[in-house]
């Protein structure tokens, strides 16, 4: 497809749902494989040695360096982790070496995107159901993003079952200095998402509501507001 147009974007209160177990003070996913406190301490020590975010902050990251990461701002670790811990297969607009900050313009859009991917994840590992707590992180954006809304020839890029075309486009844009992409949600009709390529542009990050996602047998997902 042709390179989509870049347009000024000013959007406040975008929503990114982060699993609470990955947040400072949350119950680490590593506790699932620890036999006792001593074992858990050893696992944490090993994790610190191999942690991609810590490696990137020390200048040893594969896809992003310390000059791009943020520091001394609220939720800096959360922002940096997104870019340093990409999915091994990448996501819609990033490959496996460098992450991107994905967010929905609407909380319902963020929920639809997260619920879909959690359902797929559980199906892949044969886990029938799960409850996961998420914290909604709001962020503001004021920059020029490439805009897929209304663009022609984007069917392959927005393919619900394949990231081949979208990752190729993202790689081209990233190499050309793009700041990010705005696009129609694939999982919620009428919703809007963005993928920000640059940590420094994820502005005024702050915690909002906490939600619980229940995924039951068969992939049915429901959200419940825990507190606000």
Order of alpha helices (4+ residues) and beta strands (2+ residues): beta-alpha-alpha-alpha-beta-alpha-beta-alpha-beta-beta-beta-beta
